[in-house]
């Protein structure tokens, strides 16, 4: 059996935002598309990652202090996020995520944004692996709400 690489389980072509965009736009994208992480780019070059948690930490418990209308993605994003090449073995990425308590990995190809791999993607891949291992031929695992 061939060892899986990150590209086999990542979400390709993720939604992203630029540094200059209003923070409200990032939050709106997350809510509309049911995601918790967005890569941050400038002219298609990866600059970092912003999460719903980053936004909540910046805005405080009431999500209104400071005034979110005056903030941009640059005010809340993480510049030195975990990024890995799409050819990286999955076991190395998973180990790093667990060791560093990372919820999302920005996936790159030649230094450019190619995808994202989140804890949700990891759970989905592991569920598929277990299903194939212990219930071959039964199809995909059931959706859990």
C-alpha positions as CSV (number, residue, x, y, z in Angstrom):
1,X,0.0,0.0,0.0
2,X,1.3,3.4,-0.9
3,X,1.7,6.0,1.8
4,X,-0.9,8.8,1.4
5,X,0.3,12.4,0.9
6,X,-1.4,15.6,2.0
7,X,-2.8,16.2,-1.5
8,X,-5.0,13.0,-1.3
9,X,-7.0,14.4,1.6
10,X,-6.8,18.2,1.5
11,X,-9.6,20.5,0.4
12,X,-8.4,22.0,-2.9
13,X,-8.9,25.6,-3.9
14,X,-10.1,26.9,-0.5
15,X,-11.9,30.2,0.0
16,X,-9.3,32.9,0.9
17,X,-9.1,36.5,1.8
18,X,-6.6,39.2,1.3
19,X,-4.9,41.2,4.1
20,X,-6.7,44.4,3.2
21,X,-10.2,43.0,3.2
22,X,-12.5,44.0,6.0
23,X,-12.6,41.6,8.9
24,X,-16.4,41.5,8.5
25,X,-15.9,40.0,5.0
26,X,-13.8,37.2,6.4
27,X,-16.4,36.4,9.0
28,X,-19.2,36.5,6.4
29,X,-17.3,34.0,4.2
30,X,-16.7,31.7,7.1
31,X,-20.4,31.7,8.0
32,X,-21.7,31.4,4.5
33,X,-19.4,28.5,3.6
34,X,-19.4,26.8,7.0
35,X,-15.6,27.0,7.4
36,X,-13.5,28.1,10.4
37,X,-10.2,28.9,8.6
38,X,-9.3,31.0,5.6
39,X,-5.9,31.3,4.0
40,X,-4.7,34.9,3.7
41,X,-3.1,36.0,0.5
42,X,-1.7,39.1,-1.3
43,X,-1.6,38.9,-5.1
44,X,-2.1,35.1,-4.8
45,X,0.9,34.8,-2.5
46,X,0.3,33.1,0.8
47,X,0.7,35.4,3.8
48,X,-1.0,33.5,6.6
49,X,-4.2,32.1,8.0
50,X,-7.2,33.6,9.8
51,X,-9.6,31.5,11.9
52,X,-12.9,32.2,13.5
53,X,-11.1,31.9,16.9
54,X,-8.6,34.7,15.8
55,X,-11.6,36.9,15.0
56,X,-13.4,36.2,18.3
57,X,-10.2,36.8,20.3
58,X,-9.7,40.2,18.7
59,X,-13.3,41.3,19.1
60,X,-13.7,40.1,22.6
61,X,-16.6,38.2,24.2
62,X,-19.2,40.6,22.8
63,X,-17.9,40.5,19.2
64,X,-17.9,44.3,19.1
65,X,-14.9,45.8,20.9
66,X,-13.0,47.2,19.0
67,X,-15.4,48.2,16.3
68,X,-15.3,45.4,13.7
69,X,-16.2,47.9,10.9
70,X,-12.7,49.5,11.3
71,X,-10.7,46.3,11.3
72,X,-9.1,44.4,8.4
73,X,-8.0,40.8,8.1
74,X,-4.4,42.0,8.8
75,X,-5.5,42.9,12.3
76,X,-6.4,39.3,13.2
77,X,-4.6,36.9,11.0
78,X,-1.6,34.6,12.0
79,X,1.4,35.3,9.8
80,X,3.5,32.2,10.7
81,X,0.9,29.5,10.2
82,X,1.7,25.9,9.5
83,X,2.1,25.4,5.8
84,X,3.1,22.1,4.1
85,X,3.7,21.1,0.5
86,X,1.0,19.0,-1.0
87,X,3.6,16.1,-1.5
88,X,4.2,15.9,2.3
89,X,3.4,12.5,3.7
90,X,0.1,12.7,5.6
91,X,1.6,11.0,8.7
92,X,4.1,13.8,9.2
93,X,1.4,16.5,8.8
94,X,-0.9,14.7,11.3
95,X,1.9,14.3,13.8
96,X,2.8,18.0,13.5
97,X,-0.8,19.0,13.9
98,X,-1.1,16.9,17.1
99,X,2.2,18.1,18.6
100,X,1.6,21.8,18.0
101,X,-2.2,21.7,18.6
102,X,-2.9,23.0,15.1
103,X,-6.4,23.0,13.7
104,X,-5.5,23.7,10.0
105,X,-2.6,23.4,7.6
106,X,-2.3,25.6,4.6
107,X,-1.3,23.4,1.6
108,X,1.1,24.8,-0.9
109,X,2.5,23.9,-4.3
110,X,5.7,25.7,-5.3
111,X,5.0,28.3,-2.5
112,X,1.5,29.1,-3.7
113,X,-1.8,28.3,-2.1
114,X,-3.1,24.9,-3.3
115,X,-5.5,23.8,-0.5
116,X,-6.2,23.5,3.1
117,X,-6.2,20.5,5.5
118,X,-8.2,20.9,8.7
119,X,-9.0,18.7,11.7
120,X,-12.3,18.0,10.0
121,X,-10.5,16.7,6.9
122,X,-8.4,14.5,9.2
123,X,-11.4,13.0,10.9
124,X,-13.1,12.4,7.5
125,X,-10.0,10.7,6.1
126,X,-9.6,8.6,9.2
127,X,-13.3,7.5,9.1
128,X,-12.8,6.5,5.5
129,X,-9.7,4.5,6.4
130,X,-11.5,2.7,9.2
131,X,-14.4,2.0,7.0
132,X,-12.2,0.5,4.3
133,X,-10.2,-1.4,6.9
134,X,-13.1,-2.9,8.9
135,X,-16.1,-2.7,6.5
136,X,-14.8,-3.1,3.0
137,X,-17.4,-2.9,0.3
138,X,-20.0,-1.2,2.4
139,X,-19.6,2.2,0.8
140,X,-19.0,5.5,2.5
141,X,-19.5,6.0,6.2
142,X,-22.9,7.6,7.1
143,X,-23.1,11.3,7.4
144,X,-23.2,12.4,11.1
145,X,-24.9,15.7,11.8
